[in-house]
């Protein structure tokens, strides 16, 4: 059996792997071309596949929402640009959940050699040696990986969650806070826990203005609705 070479997956907090690739919107130099912007880099198994088609229609319908968050989309599969173009043209003819006449304007990477997919650990032999799994990498404006999601070939992604991740990361960066389970914009946020015994005692006695604590280590900041 032929051994498949698979690169180590980059980790959260690391610099995103650098690559230059041909796409449906011309050549992309990543992450240099996206400096100062958030990027959702995502892979799909193949063109003209049912689940991928619903995902691209959903991403396209949300494109302006992501742009409003200073976030760009960048897709990838191991198909050729010509296959990509034919598929994206067909998508424009389809209607799904009220979405129709959709023109995919974000770049879709040609990765026939699997070079980029392997750099990001998107080829996982337990699933397929010829198709990328449904990976999502959230890359921040400094080119660092901030979140990684992996889905099996049969499972379509939750796009509301992908948008929520961007919102939560931006909130955390802006205000130096953390977001609790199921956080949505406008919900209260978590302030960092004290790092010393004295700080814990002080926090328990006086959480601070606009804050409340369930215990010394779990304190929230109220957000205006």
Phi and psi restraints in degrees (value plus and minus 20) as a CYANA .aco file:
   2 UNK   PHI     -89.9   -49.9
   2 UNK   PSI     112.5   152.5
   3 UNK   PHI    -101.1   -61.1
   3 UNK   PSI     112.7   152.7
   4 UNK   PHI    -117.3   -77.3
   4 UNK   PSI     107.6   147.6
   5 UNK   PHI    -105.6   -65.6
   5 UNK   PSI     101.3   141.3
   6 UNK   PHI    -147.1  -107.1
   6 UNK   PSI     106.1   146.1
   7 UNK   PHI     -94.2   -54.2
   7 UNK   PSI     137.4   177.4
   8 UNK   PHI     -84.1   -44.1
   8 UNK   PSI     116.5   156.5
   9 UNK   PHI     -89.9   -49.9
   9 UNK   PSI     112.6   152.6
  10 UNK   PHI     -85.8   -45.8
  10 UNK   PSI     134.3   174.3
  11 UNK   PHI    -130.7   -90.7
  11 UNK   PSI     141.8   181.8
  12 UNK   PHI     -79.7   -39.7
  12 UNK   PSI     113.3   153.3
  13 UNK   PHI      74.6   114.6
  13 UNK   PSI     -33.2     6.8
  14 UNK   PHI    -107.2   -67.2
  14 UNK   PSI     140.4   180.4
  15 UNK   PHI     -85.6   -45.6
  15 UNK   PSI     118.0   158.0
  16 UNK   PHI     -86.8   -46.8
  16 UNK   PSI     118.8   158.8
  17 UNK   PHI     -75.0   -35.0
  17 UNK   PSI     121.2   161.2
  18 UNK   PHI    -109.7   -69.7
  18 UNK   PSI     118.4   158.4
  19 UNK   PHI    -175.9  -135.9
  19 UNK   PSI     139.7   179.7
  20 UNK   PHI    -142.1  -102.1
  20 UNK   PSI     109.5   149.5
  21 UNK   PHI    -166.5  -126.5
  21 UNK   PSI     131.5   171.5
  22 UNK   PHI    -101.0   -61.0
  22 UNK   PSI     116.1   156.1
  23 UNK   PHI    -155.5  -115.5
  23 UNK   PSI     155.4   195.4
  24 UNK   PHI     -88.5   -48.5
  24 UNK   PSI     -30.3     9.7
  25 UNK   PHI    -137.8   -97.8
  25 UNK   PSI       2.9    42.9
  26 UNK   PHI      80.5   120.5
  26 UNK   PSI    -192.8  -152.8
  27 UNK   PHI     -97.8   -57.8
  27 UNK   PSI     116.5   156.5
  28 UNK   PHI    -136.9   -96.9
  28 UNK   PSI     112.9   152.9
  29 UNK   PHI    -127.1   -87.1
  29 UNK   PSI      92.1   132.1
  30 UNK   PHI    -131.1   -91.1
  30 UNK   PSI     115.9   155.9
  31 UNK   PHI    -114.5   -74.5
  31 UNK   PSI     -12.0    28.0
  32 UNK   PHI     -75.1   -35.1
  32 UNK   PSI     -60.2   -20.2
  33 UNK   PHI     -88.2   -48.2
  33 UNK   PSI     -32.4     7.6
  34 UNK   PHI    -135.0   -95.0
  34 UNK   PSI      -1.5    38.5
  35 UNK   PHI     -76.5   -36.5
  35 UNK   PSI     111.3   151.3
  36 UNK   PHI      68.1   108.1
  36 UNK   PSI     -21.0    19.0
  37 UNK   PHI    -143.9  -103.9
  37 UNK   PSI     133.3   173.3
  38 UNK   PHI    -100.3   -60.3
  38 UNK   PSI     128.7   168.7
  39 UNK   PHI    -152.9  -112.9
  39 UNK   PSI     115.5   155.5
  40 UNK   PHI    -125.1   -85.1
  40 UNK   PSI      84.1   124.1
  41 UNK   PHI    -116.9   -76.9
  41 UNK   PSI      98.7   138.7
  42 UNK   PHI    -154.7  -114.7
  42 UNK   PSI     128.1   168.1
  43 UNK   PHI    -133.9   -93.9
  43 UNK   PSI     135.3   175.3
  44 UNK   PHI    -157.2  -117.2
  44 UNK   PSI     134.8   174.8
  45 UNK   PHI     -82.6   -42.6
  45 UNK   PSI     -64.1   -24.1
  46 UNK   PHI    -188.2  -148.2
  46 UNK   PSI     137.2   177.2
  47 UNK   PHI     -90.6   -50.6
  47 UNK   PSI     139.3   179.3
  48 UNK   PHI      38.8    78.8
  48 UNK   PSI      10.5    50.5
  49 UNK   PHI    -128.7   -88.7
  49 UNK   PSI     127.0   167.0
  50 UNK   PHI     -81.9   -41.9
  50 UNK   PSI     -71.1   -31.1
  51 UNK   PHI     -82.5   -42.5
  51 UNK   PSI     -64.2   -24.2
  52 UNK   PHI     -79.7   -39.7
  52 UNK   PSI     -57.3   -17.3
  53 UNK   PHI     -83.0   -43.0
  53 UNK   PSI     -64.1   -24.1
  54 UNK   PHI     -85.1   -45.1
  54 UNK   PSI     -54.1   -14.1
  55 UNK   PHI     -88.7   -48.7
  55 UNK   PSI     -63.7   -23.7
  56 UNK   PHI     -86.6   -46.6
  56 UNK   PSI     -55.5   -15.5
  57 UNK   PHI     -85.3   -45.3
  57 UNK   PSI     -60.4   -20.4
  58 UNK   PHI     -88.2   -48.2
  58 UNK   PSI     -66.5   -26.5
  59 UNK   PHI     -78.3   -38.3
  59 UNK   PSI     -63.7   -23.7
  60 UNK   PHI     -84.5   -44.5
  60 UNK   PSI     -59.3   -19.3
  61 UNK   PHI     -86.6   -46.6
  61 UNK   PSI     -42.0    -2.0
  62 UNK   PHI    -122.2   -82.2
  62 UNK   PSI     -13.5    26.5
  63 UNK   PHI     -75.5   -35.5
  63 UNK   PSI     -65.6   -25.6
  64 UNK   PHI     -87.3   -47.3
  64 UNK   PSI     -52.1   -12.1
  65 UNK   PHI     -83.2   -43.2
  65 UNK   PSI     -61.8   -21.8
  66 UNK   PHI     -90.7   -50.7
  66 UNK   PSI     -59.4   -19.4
  67 UNK   PHI     -81.1   -41.1
  67 UNK   PSI     -56.5   -16.5
  68 UNK   PHI     -84.2   -44.2
  68 UNK   PSI     -39.7     0.3
  69 UNK   PHI    -119.2   -79.2
  69 UNK   PSI      -1.7    38.3
  70 UNK   PHI      37.2    77.2
  70 UNK   PSI      19.7    59.7
  71 UNK   PHI    -144.9  -104.9
  71 UNK   PSI     110.8   150.8
  72 UNK   PHI    -128.5   -88.5
  72 UNK   PSI     132.0   172.0
  73 UNK   PHI    -124.7   -84.7
  73 UNK   PSI     122.5   162.5
  74 UNK   PHI    -165.4  -125.4
  74 UNK   PSI      90.7   130.7
  75 UNK   PHI    -116.6   -76.6
  75 UNK   PSI     144.8   184.8
  76 UNK   PHI    -173.5  -133.5
  76 UNK   PSI     118.5   158.5
  77 UNK   PHI    -167.9  -127.9
  77 UNK   PSI     151.6   191.6
  78 UNK   PHI    -108.6   -68.6
  78 UNK   PSI       2.9    42.9
  79 UNK   PHI    -113.4   -73.4
  79 UNK   PSI     150.2   190.2
  80 UNK   PHI    -102.3   -62.3
  80 UNK   PSI     143.4   183.4
  81 UNK   PHI     -79.9   -39.9
  81 UNK   PSI     -56.1   -16.1
  82 UNK   PHI     -86.2   -46.2
  82 UNK   PSI     -59.7   -19.7
  83 UNK   PHI     -85.2   -45.2
  83 UNK   PSI     -63.2   -23.2
  84 UNK   PHI     -75.4   -35.4
  84 UNK   PSI     -69.3   -29.3
  85 UNK   PHI     -81.1   -41.1
  85 UNK   PSI     -65.0   -25.0
  86 UNK   PHI     -81.8   -41.8
  86 UNK   PSI     -61.6   -21.6
  87 UNK   PHI     -86.9   -46.9
  87 UNK   PSI     -65.1   -25.1
  88 UNK   PHI     -85.3   -45.3
  88 UNK   PSI     -53.3   -13.3
  89 UNK   PHI     -86.2   -46.2
  89 UNK   PSI     -57.9   -17.9
  90 UNK   PHI     -87.7   -47.7
  90 UNK   PSI     -57.5   -17.5
  91 UNK   PHI     -76.5   -36.5
  91 UNK   PSI     -56.1   -16.1
  92 UNK   PHI     -82.4   -42.4
  92 UNK   PSI     -43.2    -3.2
  93 UNK   PHI    -107.4   -67.4
  93 UNK   PSI     -28.0    12.0
  94 UNK   PHI    -117.2   -77.2
  94 UNK   PSI     137.7   177.7
  95 UNK   PHI    -150.3  -110.3
  95 UNK   PSI     111.6   151.6
  96 UNK   PHI    -168.0  -128.0
  96 UNK   PSI     103.0   143.0
  97 UNK   PHI      31.2    71.2
  97 UNK   PSI      21.1    61.1
  98 UNK   PHI      62.2   102.2
  98 UNK   PSI     -25.3    14.7
  99 UNK   PHI    -108.6   -68.6
  99 UNK   PSI     106.8   146.8
 100 UNK   PHI    -175.7  -135.7
 100 UNK   PSI     147.0   187.0
 101 UNK   PHI      33.3    73.3
 101 UNK   PSI      19.9    59.9
 102 UNK   PHI    -110.0   -70.0
 102 UNK   PSI     106.5   146.5
 103 UNK   PHI    -127.7   -87.7
 103 UNK   PSI      96.5   136.5
 104 UNK   PHI     -98.8   -58.8
 104 UNK   PSI      89.4   129.4
 105 UNK   PHI    -125.9   -85.9
 105 UNK   PSI     -29.0    11.0
 106 UNK   PHI    -101.8   -61.8
 106 UNK   PSI     134.1   174.1
 107 UNK   PHI     -88.6   -48.6
 107 UNK   PSI     123.1   163.1
 108 UNK   PHI    -142.3  -102.3
 108 UNK   PSI      97.3   137.3
 109 UNK   PHI     -96.0   -56.0
 109 UNK   PSI     114.9   154.9
 110 UNK   PHI    -102.4   -62.4
 110 UNK   PSI     105.7   145.7
 111 UNK   PHI    -160.5  -120.5
 111 UNK   PSI      33.2    73.2
 112 UNK   PHI     -79.5   -39.5
 112 UNK   PSI     -55.7   -15.7
 113 UNK   PHI     -99.6   -59.6
 113 UNK   PSI     -29.2    10.8
 114 UNK   PHI      45.7    85.7
 114 UNK   PSI      -2.6    37.4
 115 UNK   PHI     -82.0   -42.0
 115 UNK   PSI     -69.6   -29.6
 116 UNK   PHI     -89.3   -49.3
 116 UNK   PSI     -63.4   -23.4
 117 UNK   PHI     -77.9   -37.9
 117 UNK   PSI     -60.6   -20.6
 118 UNK   PHI     -90.1   -50.1
 118 UNK   PSI     -53.9   -13.9
 119 UNK   PHI     -81.3   -41.3
 119 UNK   PSI     -51.1   -11.1
 120 UNK   PHI    -123.6   -83.6
 120 UNK   PSI     -11.1    28.9
 121 UNK   PHI      45.5    85.5
 121 UNK   PSI       9.8    49.8
 122 UNK   PHI    -101.9   -61.9
 122 UNK   PSI     -38.7     1.3
 123 UNK   PHI    -113.1   -73.1
 123 UNK   PSI      94.1   134.1
 124 UNK   PHI    -142.9  -102.9
 124 UNK   PSI      85.6   125.6
 125 UNK   PHI     -74.0   -34.0
 125 UNK   PSI     -47.2    -7.2
 126 UNK   PHI     -86.0   -46.0
 126 UNK   PSI     -39.3     0.7
 127 UNK   PHI    -123.3   -83.3
 127 UNK   PSI     -70.9   -30.9
 128 UNK   PHI    -188.8  -148.8
 128 UNK   PSI     126.2   166.2
 129 UNK   PHI    -118.7   -78.7
 129 UNK   PSI     -22.1    17.9
 130 UNK   PHI    -144.3  -104.3
 130 UNK   PSI     -22.4    17.6
 131 UNK   PHI    -154.1  -114.1
 131 UNK   PSI     127.4   167.4
 132 UNK   PHI    -102.1   -62.1
 132 UNK   PSI     123.8   163.8
 133 UNK   PHI     -92.2   -52.2
 133 UNK   PSI     155.2   195.2
 134 UNK   PHI    -104.5   -64.5
 134 UNK   PSI      65.4   105.4
 135 UNK   PHI    -116.7   -76.7
 135 UNK   PSI     128.6   168.6
 136 UNK   PHI    -152.4  -112.4
 136 UNK   PSI     103.8   143.8
 137 UNK   PHI    -137.2   -97.2
 137 UNK   PSI     102.6   142.6
 138 UNK   PHI    -116.9   -76.9
 138 UNK   PSI      99.1   139.1
 139 UNK   PHI    -134.8   -94.8
 139 UNK   PSI     111.4   151.4
 140 UNK   PHI    -105.2   -65.2
 140 UNK   PSI     156.4   196.4
 141 UNK   PHI     -82.5   -42.5
 141 UNK   PSI     -34.8     5.2
 142 UNK   PHI    -115.9   -75.9
 142 UNK   PSI     -16.9    23.1
 143 UNK   PHI      64.8   104.8
 143 UNK   PSI      -3.3    36.7
 144 UNK   PHI    -119.6   -79.6
 144 UNK   PSI     124.3   164.3
 145 UNK   PHI     -97.3   -57.3
 145 UNK   PSI     105.2   145.2
 146 UNK   PHI    -131.8   -91.8
 146 UNK   PSI     -40.7    -0.7
 147 UNK   PHI    -176.8  -136.8
 147 UNK   PSI     125.0   165.0
 148 UNK   PHI    -153.5  -113.5
 148 UNK   PSI     110.8   150.8
 149 UNK   PHI    -146.2  -106.2
 149 UNK   PSI     121.0   161.0
 150 UNK   PHI    -149.7  -109.7
 150 UNK   PSI     113.9   153.9
 151 UNK   PHI    -144.9  -104.9
 151 UNK   PSI     125.4   165.4
 152 UNK   PHI     -89.3   -49.3
 152 UNK   PSI     148.4   188.4
 153 UNK   PHI     -79.0   -39.0
 153 UNK   PSI     -51.6   -11.6
 154 UNK   PHI    -106.9   -66.9
 154 UNK   PSI     -28.5    11.5
 155 UNK   PHI    -127.8   -87.8
 155 UNK   PSI      97.1   137.1
 156 UNK   PHI     -92.5   -52.5
 156 UNK   PSI     128.8   168.8
 157 UNK   PHI     -98.3   -58.3
 157 UNK   PSI     138.6   178.6
 158 UNK   PHI    -116.2   -76.2
 158 UNK   PSI      86.1   126.1
 159 UNK   PHI     -99.0   -59.0
 159 UNK   PSI     -45.3    -5.3
 160 UNK   PHI     -83.8   -43.8
 160 UNK   PSI     -57.6   -17.6
 161 UNK   PHI     -87.9   -47.9
 161 UNK   PSI     -59.6   -19.6
 162 UNK   PHI     -81.6   -41.6
 162 UNK   PSI     -62.2   -22.2
 163 UNK   PHI     -86.1   -46.1
 163 UNK   PSI     -60.1   -20.1
 164 UNK   PHI     -81.3   -41.3
 164 UNK   PSI     -56.3   -16.3
 165 UNK   PHI     -81.7   -41.7
 165 UNK   PSI     -65.3   -25.3
 166 UNK   PHI     -79.9   -39.9
 166 UNK   PSI     -67.9   -27.9
 167 UNK   PHI     -80.4   -40.4
 167 UNK   PSI     -63.0   -23.0
 168 UNK   PHI     -88.5   -48.5
 168 UNK   PSI     -61.5   -21.5
 169 UNK   PHI     -84.4   -44.4
 169 UNK   PSI     -62.0   -22.0
 170 UNK   PHI     -85.3   -45.3
 170 UNK   PSI     -59.0   -19.0
 171 UNK   PHI     -83.8   -43.8
 171 UNK   PSI     -65.9   -25.9
 172 UNK   PHI     -81.5   -41.5
 172 UNK   PSI     -63.1   -23.1
 173 UNK   PHI     -86.1   -46.1
 173 UNK   PSI     -62.0   -22.0
 174 UNK   PHI     -89.1   -49.1
 174 UNK   PSI     -62.4   -22.4
 175 UNK   PHI    -130.2   -90.2
 175 UNK   PSI     -20.6    19.4
 176 UNK   PHI      44.5    84.5
 176 UNK   PSI      20.6    60.6
 177 UNK   PHI    -145.0  -105.0
 177 UNK   PSI     159.3   199.3
 178 UNK   PHI    -141.5  -101.5
 178 UNK   PSI     141.3   181.3
 179 UNK   PHI    -133.1   -93.1
 179 UNK   PSI     113.4   153.4
 180 UNK   PHI     -95.3   -55.3
 180 UNK   PSI     157.9   197.9
 181 UNK   PHI     -75.8   -35.8
 181 UNK   PSI     117.1   157.1
 182 UNK   PHI      40.7    80.7
 182 UNK   PSI       4.1    44.1
 183 UNK   PHI     -78.7   -38.7
 183 UNK   PSI     121.3   161.3
 184 UNK   PHI    -152.5  -112.5
 184 UNK   PSI     134.0   174.0
 185 UNK   PHI     -71.6   -31.6
 185 UNK   PSI     111.4   151.4
 186 UNK   PHI      80.6   120.6
 186 UNK   PSI     -40.2    -0.2
 187 UNK   PHI     -92.7   -52.7
 187 UNK   PSI     135.9   175.9
 188 UNK   PHI     -83.4   -43.4
 188 UNK   PSI     131.5   171.5
 189 UNK   PHI    -138.2   -98.2
 189 UNK   PSI     145.5   185.5
 190 UNK   PHI    -117.1   -77.1
 190 UNK   PSI     111.9   151.9
 191 UNK   PHI    -112.4   -72.4
 191 UNK   PSI     130.8   170.8
 192 UNK   PHI     -76.6   -36.6
 192 UNK   PSI     121.3   161.3
 193 UNK   PHI     -93.0   -53.0
 193 UNK   PSI     129.3   169.3
 194 UNK   PHI     -80.1   -40.1
 194 UNK   PSI     128.0   168.0
 195 UNK   PHI    -122.3   -82.3
 195 UNK   PSI     -21.6    18.4
 196 UNK   PHI    -150.6  -110.6
 196 UNK   PSI     142.4   182.4
 197 UNK   PHI     -82.5   -42.5
 197 UNK   PSI     -62.9   -22.9
 198 UNK   PHI     -82.9   -42.9
 198 UNK   PSI     -60.1   -20.1
 199 UNK   PHI     -84.9   -44.9
 199 UNK   PSI     -56.3   -16.3
 200 UNK   PHI     -86.4   -46.4
 200 UNK   PSI     -61.8   -21.8
 201 UNK   PHI     -83.6   -43.6
 201 UNK   PSI     -64.9   -24.9
 202 UNK   PHI     -84.2   -44.2
 202 UNK   PSI     -61.7   -21.7
 203 UNK   PHI     -82.0   -42.0
 203 UNK   PSI     -61.1   -21.1
 204 UNK   PHI     -83.2   -43.2
 204 UNK   PSI     -56.0   -16.0
 205 UNK   PHI    -101.0   -61.0
 205 UNK   PSI     -54.8   -14.8
 206 UNK   PHI    -165.3  -125.3
 206 UNK   PSI      71.8   111.8
 207 UNK   PHI     -81.2   -41.2
 207 UNK   PSI     -48.3    -8.3
 208 UNK   PHI      89.9   129.9
 208 UNK   PSI     139.8   179.8
 209 UNK   PHI     -84.1   -44.1
 209 UNK   PSI     113.6   153.6
 210 UNK   PHI      55.0    95.0
 210 UNK   PSI      -6.4    33.6
 211 UNK   PHI    -144.0  -104.0
 211 UNK   PSI     138.4   178.4
 212 UNK   PHI    -168.1  -128.1
 212 UNK   PSI     130.3   170.3
 213 UNK   PHI    -143.4  -103.4
 213 UNK   PSI     120.2   160.2
 214 UNK   PHI    -105.7   -65.7
 214 UNK   PSI     -48.0    -8.0
 215 UNK   PHI    -184.1  -144.1
 215 UNK   PSI     155.9   195.9
 216 UNK   PHI     -80.2   -40.2
 216 UNK   PSI     -49.8    -9.8
 217 UNK   PHI    -113.6   -73.6
 217 UNK   PSI     -25.9    14.1
 218 UNK   PHI    -150.1  -110.1
 218 UNK   PSI      68.5   108.5
 219 UNK   PHI    -141.5  -101.5
 219 UNK   PSI     124.8   164.8
 220 UNK   PHI    -136.7   -96.7
 220 UNK   PSI     131.7   171.7
 221 UNK   PHI    -128.3   -88.3
 221 UNK   PSI     108.3   148.3
 222 UNK   PHI     -91.8   -51.8
 222 UNK   PSI     116.7   156.7
 223 UNK   PHI    -128.6   -88.6
 223 UNK   PSI     119.4   159.4
 224 UNK   PHI     -95.9   -55.9
 224 UNK   PSI     113.7   153.7
